[in-house]
Amino acid sequence: VKRADEIIVLSQSVKNYFKKTYNRETIFIPNGVSKPEIRKADIIKQLWGLEKDSYVLFVGRIVPEKGLIYLIEAWKDLNTDKKLVIVGGSSDSEEYISKLKSIAVSNMLFTGFQQGRVLEELYSNAYIYILPSDLEGMALSLLEAMSYGNCCVVSDIAECTEVVKDKAVVFPKSNVNELKRILQELINNSSLVQKYKDEAIDYIIQRYNWDDVVEKTLQVYKIDVEK
């Protein structure tokens, strides 16, 4: 931190952290995203019987700070015929995944790590994407989910709310009852879900454009070279 020529951070809260902790100024350049091609549910239908709008999606590392324990507890009591699809692998051990699976119910699906066409189909056909994290840097999966036109539900940590603004549904971090209430409301109200879907793509592509990210990053290197 002290000896770096420049420091790039992905969120305003991390920028504030470096200033408060180290009295170090940093440069805020967020992740970017490109507009993807929307895919039909072909492979995921063959693999898991998933069809468009038939599931709620989480994508990320299966680690405690992602808040999956709250999501599973909330999901257990929902009145729905949709599935909860949890996509991702563990970054260290299988112990936490085993714990989550031990409290899961029949309409929950753990797919393991996915990429490529399968992941594209999962994003393209979800009814809702959810990120219930206690802690984030800047979740690329959230940008990706919005770029596919998903209605997103996120915890109220700054790293999520800074990204989504008013284009997603926000719940109090770690509050299982409120998460359950919001999910049930969205499951019962497809027109509200569609409203968020309609607004997501243009907002996220304009605000987090990869070309802008690259240009800002190049400027940081250029300024440093000129020094």
Buried (B, 14 or more C-beta within 10 A) or exposed (E): EEEEEEBBBBBBBBBBBBEEEEEBEBBBBBBBBEBBEBBEBEBBBEEBEBEBBBBBBBBBBBBEEBBBBBBBBBBBEBEBEBBBBBBBBBEEEEEBBEBBBEEBEEBBBBBEEBEEEBBBBBBBBBBBBBBBBBEBEBBBBBBBBBBBBBBBBBBEBEBBBBBBEEBBBBBEBBBBEBBBBBBBEBBEEEEEBEEBBEBBBEBBBEBBBBEBBEEBBEEBEEEEEEE
